[in-house]
Amino acid sequence: MSNDESQIRQVIEAHAATLRTGDVKALLAHYAPQVVEYSLAPPLRQRTDRQDPEPLERWLATFEAPPQRTVTELDIAASGDVAYATSLDCLTATPKGKSESFNLWYRSTLGLRKIDGRWLIAHEHHSVPFEMDGSFRASTNLTP
């Protein structure tokens, strides 16, 4: 594993670990100033100012406690100041007002840029497969 790949792995693992703390400022430190985001929630594409904590604070407030993100099957490719990483991730959380938690497995692709010597997330894409039988139901019951 190259030094860049090791640094990128550390960024991704630290980002997932920081989510569990609910520390919005620490979470945002892993992002480039401008991020293109394809999240699980609408709209289709978001250009996100990751210096603005309000959207992340609003999302975290929908849970009883900060969610847990588990990163598996992480694969990293890096060249120069650009990299991408793919993984299968699991989000575990309890929605506000509920007593039961859920586990949601999803696909994650991150684009990273090396800015001022630091690897930062510049593109984030999360998705779940959907049924191709015409129902277009999200396949949220899949596990690796």
Backbone as CSV, one residue per row, in Angstrom:
resi,resn,N_x,N_y,N_z,CA_x,CA_y,CA_z,C_x,C_y,C_z
1,MET,0.852,-1.170,0.000,0.000,0.000,0.000,0.901,1.237,0.000
2,SER,0.603,2.175,-0.894,1.403,3.393,-0.966,1.100,4.310,0.219
3,ASN,1.962,5.289,0.425,1.757,6.263,1.496,0.453,7.034,1.282
4,ASP,0.179,7.425,0.017,-1.077,8.136,-0.265,-2.281,7.270,0.068
5,GLU,-2.253,5.999,-0.345,-3.376,5.110,-0.040,-3.564,4.947,1.462
6,SER,-2.472,4.873,2.198,-2.544,4.764,3.651,-3.174,6.024,4.252
7,GLN,-2.768,7.189,3.772,-3.334,8.447,4.263,-4.826,8.539,3.941
8,ILE,-5.214,8.116,2.739,-6.627,8.159,2.328,-7.448,7.214,3.196
9,ARG,-6.939,6.023,3.437,-7.630,5.056,4.309,-7.839,5.676,5.692
10,GLN,-6.832,6.362,6.214,-6.951,7.004,7.518,-8.037,8.081,7.509
11,VAL,-8.114,8.861,6.427,-9.150,9.900,6.319,-10.533,9.265,6.340
12,ILE,-10.731,8.216,5.553,-12.040,7.576,5.444,-12.431,6.917,6.770
13,GLU,-11.494,6.217,7.388,-11.796,5.567,8.666,-12.027,6.588,9.777
14,ALA,-11.265,7.676,9.775,-11.465,8.725,10.776,-12.810,9.422,10.576
15,HIS,-13.186,9.617,9.339,-14.479,10.237,9.040,-15.616,9.374,9.578
16,ALA,-15.547,8.073,9.344,-16.580,7.155,9.847,-16.595,7.143,11.375
17,ALA,-15.435,7.109,11.990,-15.361,7.091,13.455,-15.884,8.393,14.050
18,THR,-15.620,9.505,13.399,-16.057,10.810,13.902,-17.567,10.946,13.835
19,LEU,-18.205,10.310,12.857,-19.670,10.373,12.758,-20.302,9.905,14.062
20,ARG,-19.757,8.849,14.657,-20.306,8.291,15.908,-20.300,9.297,17.056
21,THR,-19.413,10.289,16.980,-19.319,11.273,18.057,-20.325,12.403,17.883
22,GLY,-20.805,12.600,16.647,-21.715,13.710,16.377,-21.012,15.054,16.317
23,ASP,-19.684,15.067,16.286,-18.897,16.305,16.243,-18.887,16.846,14.814
24,VAL,-19.796,17.757,14.538,-19.986,18.272,13.179,-18.721,18.958,12.666
25,LYS,-18.099,19.773,13.480,-16.883,20.483,13.059,-15.792,19.489,12.645
26,ALA,-15.601,18.426,13.424,-14.598,17.417,13.100,-14.966,16.656,11.832
27,LEU,-16.258,16.390,11.633,-16.701,15.722,10.404,-16.403,16.578,9.183
28,LEU,-16.706,17.854,9.266,-16.523,18.754,8.130,-15.055,18.955,7.785
29,ALA,-14.161,18.723,8.725,-12.727,18.887,8.480,-12.190,17.889,7.454
30,HIS,-12.946,16.838,7.157,-12.506,15.830,6.194,-12.871,16.202,4.752
31,TYR,-13.573,17.306,4.567,-14.074,17.688,3.248,-13.326,18.872,2.660
32,ALA,-13.254,18.883,1.328,-12.784,20.054,0.593,-13.830,21.157,0.773
33,PRO,-13.467,22.411,0.517,-14.434,23.504,0.703,-15.721,23.341,-0.119
34,GLN,-15.602,22.901,-1.351,-16.772,22.648,-2.190,-16.824,21.163,-2.518
35,VAL,-18.001,20.567,-2.352,-18.172,19.135,-2.557,-19.370,18.907,-3.475
36,VAL,-19.219,17.996,-4.419,-20.359,17.521,-5.192,-20.837,16.265,-4.484
37,GLU,-22.119,16.259,-4.148,-22.662,15.167,-3.343,-23.848,14.523,-4.048
38,TYR,-23.789,13.208,-4.168,-24.910,12.404,-4.626,-25.298,11.534,-3.438
39,SER,-26.194,12.048,-2.612,-26.540,11.348,-1.382,-27.748,10.445,-1.605
40,LEU,-28.097,9.701,-0.566,-29.258,8.823,-0.658,-30.561,9.619,-0.710
41,ALA,-30.576,10.808,-0.133,-31.783,11.643,-0.100,-31.820,12.573,-1.323
42,PRO,-33.019,13.006,-1.744,-33.116,13.969,-2.847,-32.419,15.271,-2.491
43,PRO,-32.054,16.086,-3.447,-32.251,15.994,-4.888,-31.228,15.059,-5.547
44,LEU,-31.244,15.018,-6.869,-30.327,14.132,-7.570,-28.871,14.507,-7.341
45,ARG,-28.587,15.798,-7.290,-27.209,16.260,-7.074,-27.233,17.488,-6.184
46,GLN,-26.244,17.554,-5.314,-26.116,18.717,-4.439,-24.696,19.245,-4.547
47,ARG,-24.584,20.535,-4.705,-23.280,21.185,-4.557,-23.276,21.724,-3.142
48,THR,-22.432,21.155,-2.335,-22.491,21.396,-0.910,-21.308,22.231,-0.455
49,ASP,-21.600,23.249,0.315,-20.564,24.014,0.994,-20.309,23.319,2.318
50,ARG,-19.260,22.546,2.389,-18.983,21.751,3.577,-18.412,22.582,4.720
51,GLN,-18.369,23.880,4.541,-17.999,24.739,5.663,-19.245,25.130,6.459
52,ASP,-20.433,24.899,5.876,-21.698,25.230,6.525,-22.160,24.019,7.336
53,PRO,-22.172,24.113,8.655,-22.528,22.958,9.484,-24.031,22.664,9.529
54,GLU,-24.870,23.603,9.132,-26.322,23.480,9.331,-26.938,22.234,8.673
55,PRO,-26.645,21.892,7.412,-27.274,20.683,6.842,-26.904,19.405,7.603
56,LEU,-25.674,19.288,8.014,-25.251,18.097,8.752,-25.867,18.074,10.145
57,GLU,-25.930,19.205,10.795,-26.584,19.281,12.104,-28.058,18.900,12.003
58,ARG,-28.724,19.365,10.943,-30.143,19.057,10.728,-30.328,17.549,10.529
59,TRP,-29.441,16.907,9.749,-29.530,15.469,9.507,-29.280,14.695,10.801
60,LEU,-28.249,15.055,11.540,-27.947,14.352,12.784,-29.091,14.477,13.796
61,ALA,-29.811,15.572,13.753,-30.927,15.783,14.686,-32.099,14.847,14.415
62,THR,-32.091,14.128,13.292,-33.184,13.193,12.989,-32.988,11.835,13.670
63,PHE,-31.891,11.701,14.423,-31.581,10.439,15.102,-31.553,10.636,16.615
64,GLU,-31.847,9.560,17.339,-31.790,9.585,18.798,-30.362,9.841,19.290
65,ALA,-29.394,9.301,18.578,-27.968,9.483,18.880,-27.238,9.484,17.540
66,PRO,-26.004,9.956,17.505,-25.292,9.945,16.225,-25.235,8.533,15.632
67,PRO,-25.426,8.430,14.326,-25.373,7.110,13.687,-23.954,6.547,13.669
68,GLN,-23.897,5.273,13.407,-22.613,4.583,13.260,-22.476,4.172,11.803
69,ARG,-21.307,4.441,11.233,-21.025,4.044,9.852,-19.873,3.062,9.866
70,THR,-20.122,1.886,9.308,-19.093,0.861,9.196,-18.668,0.782,7.741
71,VAL,-17.377,0.905,7.490,-16.819,0.862,6.137,-16.217,-0.510,5.922
72,THR,-16.649,-1.195,4.843,-16.092,-2.509,4.516,-15.665,-2.524,3.051
73,GLU,-14.843,-3.481,2.726,-14.384,-3.708,1.350,-13.857,-2.422,0.710
74,LEU,-13.089,-1.662,1.464,-12.546,-0.398,0.991,-11.462,-0.645,-0.045
75,ASP,-11.612,-0.014,-1.198,-10.644,-0.111,-2.291,-10.274,1.310,-2.695
76,ILE,-8.980,1.589,-2.787,-8.491,2.937,-3.044,-7.576,2.928,-4.263
77,ALA,-7.742,3.933,-5.123,-6.835,4.166,-6.243,-6.430,5.631,-6.192
78,ALA,-5.128,5.886,-6.224,-4.632,7.254,-6.134,-3.536,7.480,-7.162
79,SER,-3.542,8.684,-7.738,-2.498,9.084,-8.676,-2.350,10.596,-8.584
80,GLY,-1.177,11.040,-8.259,-0.954,12.475,-8.133,-1.763,13.041,-6.987
81,ASP,-2.550,14.070,-7.281,-3.360,14.750,-6.259,-4.831,14.358,-6.309
82,VAL,-5.149,13.254,-6.991,-6.536,12.819,-7.138,-6.632,11.342,-6.777
83,ALA,-7.737,10.986,-6.125,-7.953,9.586,-5.758,-9.442,9.301,-5.710
84,TYR,-9.767,8.021,-5.784,-11.136,7.620,-5.505,-11.102,6.373,-4.647
85,ALA,-12.174,6.208,-3.914,-12.284,5.058,-3.021,-13.701,4.516,-3.107
86,THR,-13.821,3.210,-3.145,-15.131,2.569,-3.147,-15.219,1.654,-1.933
87,SER,-16.438,1.508,-1.439,-16.657,0.616,-0.297,-18.128,0.251,-0.210
88,LEU,-18.386,-0.771,0.577,-19.745,-1.118,0.977,-19.851,-0.719,2.438
89,ASP,-20.788,0.172,2.733,-20.900,0.745,4.076,-22.236,0.378,4.701
90,CYS,-22.252,0.355,6.010,-23.484,0.102,6.749,-23.724,1.263,7.710
91,LEU,-24.895,1.851,7.612,-25.311,2.904,8.528,-26.257,2.274,9.540
92,THR,-25.936,2.416,10.812,-26.770,1.926,11.897,-27.205,3.115,12.718
93,ALA,-28.528,3.259,12.887,-29.034,4.425,13.606,-30.438,4.147,14.116
94,THR,-30.857,4.977,15.062,-32.217,4.938,15.575,-32.872,6.277,15.263
95,PRO,-33.923,6.258,14.433,-34.596,7.510,14.117,-35.195,8.157,15.371
96,LYS,-35.242,9.468,15.377,-35.828,10.230,16.484,-37.246,9.730,16.740
97,GLY,-37.551,9.461,18.008,-38.878,9.019,18.403,-39.118,7.525,18.260
98,LYS,-38.115,6.778,17.806,-38.255,5.326,17.640,-37.388,4.617,18.674
99,SER,-37.738,3.369,18.959,-36.928,2.589,19.887,-36.067,1.563,19.158
100,GLU,-36.410,1.271,17.919,-35.681,0.275,17.124,-34.704,0.966,16.183
101,SER,-33.484,0.433,16.137,-32.505,0.948,15.188,-32.643,0.210,13.862
102,PHE,-32.024,0.733,12.846,-31.996,0.082,11.537,-30.550,-0.049,11.081
103,ASN,-30.335,-0.987,10.176,-29.060,-1.138,9.469,-29.346,-0.956,7.993
104,LEU,-28.623,-0.070,7.348,-28.773,0.147,5.914,-27.424,-0.013,5.247
105,TRP,-27.307,-1.043,4.406,-26.105,-1.241,3.612,-26.247,-0.444,2.330
106,TYR,-25.169,0.223,1.925,-25.197,1.018,0.700,-23.804,1.053,0.079
107,ARG,-23.777,1.489,-1.169,-22.525,1.606,-1.912,-21.992,3.023,-1.733
108,SER,-20.702,3.138,-1.586,-20.094,4.451,-1.396,-18.924,4.622,-2.351
109,THR,-18.888,5.760,-3.019,-17.748,6.153,-3.835,-17.346,7.554,-3.416
110,LEU,-16.094,7.716,-3.061,-15.573,9.015,-2.671,-14.494,9.436,-3.654
111,GLY,-14.549,10.685,-4.067,-13.463,11.298,-4.825,-12.705,12.202,-3.883
112,LEU,-11.408,12.072,-3.867,-10.587,12.877,-2.961,-9.563,13.683,-3.746
113,ARG,-9.201,14.822,-3.184,-8.154,15.664,-3.752,-7.145,15.980,-2.660
114,LYS,-5.897,16.026,-3.061,-4.856,16.435,-2.123,-4.723,17.952,-2.232
115,ILE,-5.097,18.635,-1.159,-5.094,20.097,-1.120,-4.188,20.519,0.025
116,ASP,-3.178,21.293,-0.297,-2.215,21.749,0.714,-1.664,20.583,1.527
117,GLY,-1.390,19.464,0.842,-0.776,18.309,1.484,-1.723,17.386,2.229
118,ARG,-3.032,17.701,2.233,-4.022,16.874,2.951,-5.011,16.278,1.956
119,TRP,-5.340,15.005,2.147,-6.380,14.375,1.348,-7.738,14.774,1.915
120,LEU,-8.600,15.346,1.047,-9.926,15.802,1.451,-10.978,15.245,0.500
121,ILE,-12.141,14.972,1.020,-13.252,14.457,0.218,-13.828,15.609,-0.610
122,ALA,-13.842,15.430,-1.935,-14.351,16.457,-2.845,-15.605,15.991,-3.579
123,HIS,-15.835,14.691,-3.561,-17.010,14.120,-4.229,-17.478,12.947,-3.378
124,GLU,-18.780,12.891,-3.136,-19.339,11.825,-2.304,-20.582,11.292,-2.999
125,HIS,-20.600,9.979,-3.221,-21.738,9.345,-3.896,-22.138,8.100,-3.119
126,HIS,-23.380,8.086,-2.644,-23.930,6.928,-1.946,-25.162,6.470,-2.699
127,SER,-25.351,5.150,-2.774,-26.542,4.641,-3.455,-26.905,3.264,-2.929
128,VAL,-28.170,2.910,-3.127,-28.632,1.549,-2.900,-29.180,1.043,-4.232
129,PRO,-29.025,-0.239,-4.519,-29.620,-0.786,-5.740,-31.142,-0.710,-5.658
130,PHE,-31.789,-0.781,-6.798,-33.246,-0.827,-6.800,-33.704,-1.989,-7.656
131,GLU,-34.912,-2.443,-7.376,-35.474,-3.598,-8.080,-35.775,-3.215,-9.527
132,MET,-35.376,-4.076,-10.449,-35.544,-3.821,-11.879,-36.802,-4.492,-12.428
133,ASP,-37.753,-4.801,-11.553,-38.984,-5.477,-11.953,-40.110,-4.502,-12.290
134,GLY,-39.795,-3.225,-12.375,-40.810,-2.207,-12.652,-41.342,-1.537,-11.401
135,SER,-41.075,-2.116,-10.234,-41.551,-1.508,-8.993,-40.626,-0.371,-8.550
136,PHE,-39.355,-0.448,-8.945,-38.328,0.544,-8.593,-38.140,0.696,-7.091
137,ARG,-38.515,-0.325,-6.330,-38.302,-0.311,-4.872,-36.811,-0.368,-4.571
138,ALA,-36.408,0.425,-3.603,-35.022,0.368,-3.152,-34.770,-0.990,-2.488
139,SER,-33.633,-1.581,-2.775,-33.269,-2.885,-2.213,-32.496,-2.661,-0.910
140,THR,-33.224,-2.289,0.124,-32.598,-1.939,1.387,-32.347,-3.144,2.292
141,ASN,-32.691,-4.327,1.827,-32.506,-5.532,2.636,-31.234,-6.297,2.281
142,LEU,-30.401,-5.749,1.406,-29.197,-6.439,0.965,-28.075,-6.295,1.986
143,THR,-27.259,-7.328,2.080,-26.046,-7.294,2.900,-24.920,-7.917,2.075
144,PRO,-23.682,-7.543,2.366,-22.581,-8.136,1.590,-22.395,-9.621,1.897
